[in-house]
Amino acid sequence: MASSVLVVDDSMLVRRQVGAALKGEGYEVVEAVDGFDALEKLAGNPGTRLIVCDVNMPRMNGLEFLEQLSSRGNSVPVVMLTTEGQPELIQKAKSLGAKGWLVKPFKPDYLAAAAKKFAPTGS
Amino acid sequence: MGISNANDGVVLDVMARHLEAATIEMFADYELLIHAADGDTVSNKVAGDTEHYAAIIGYVGKGIRGALILLTESSTIRAWLKHLGSEDTDVADALGEFANMALGRLKTSMIPEGVLLQLSTPTIASGRNLVLSGPPNLSTWLNFDGPDWTLRTRLDLELDPGFELKPVESEATPAEAGDAFLF
């Protein structure tokens, strides 16, 4: 069974591009439009192996989502995918448990490398 | 462009220069080659009766606030999506994401200038004969020509009295588009 990746971004364009890149590597992709939606999708997909998450989103942003995951004891690895490059934000995400930080527009090879590191296919 | 004092004009010029470079680089990353066109002032009422889309994102920092508007015809966005192989994507969503990436790059460029900005999420307006709100005193249009389309951007800026750029040298370099870090 393919490893499942949850892609969290308020932009359909980004979700589709990330989804296409990951499906090409053999992953199954579930989409969420913000942090709230992601928490619901995560609850409905307990087999999720990796989360790719935007930072700036309405309702619940990516850093708030990381806090929610931490408070719930959820250890699914999260890689942030964002336009943000501010070092303080990167450090904050890292301190909240994020496993990676990719700046848009992403390079599909880098995304695939992150996915393979944290959610090896076939495992 | 209306300037209330010389320093305010310097800030706007610096931001406009960064935005111009950021926009060109952003499209280049998608292999869409564009160049800066004459910066004509666009009327608040967008001329013509073709369908246009405008993406508006606000930004705020200490003593500084404003908005970025990306404005173009719907056919332009469809051309971008075709180029990206994402023709099934909503055009409003796509323009919002391009605005988000352009402003995100501008934000990164402003960090060494001593300015930390926070960004809102995009708001989209669309239709024929769009009317934009009037610009503040500090505002400038930057236009870009693609192969057969034009993108217009308006950068609005408001500054607290006495605001100045204070370039900083930080040991931590901001991450740039395409960068990837695994922890």
Interface residues (C-beta under 8 A of the other chain):
Chain A: D10 S11 M12 L13 V14 R16 Q17 A20 N56 M57 P58 V79 T82 T83 E84 G85 Q86 P87 E88 I90 K94 A98 K99 G100 W101 L102 V103 K104 P105 F106 K107 Y110 L111 A113 A114 K117
Chain B: M26 D29 Y30 L81 L84 G85 S86 D88 T89 D90 D93 A94 G96 E97 N100 M101 L103 G104 R105 K107 T108 I111 L116 L119 T121 S170 A172 T173 P174 A175 E176 A177 G178 D179 A180 F181 L182 F183
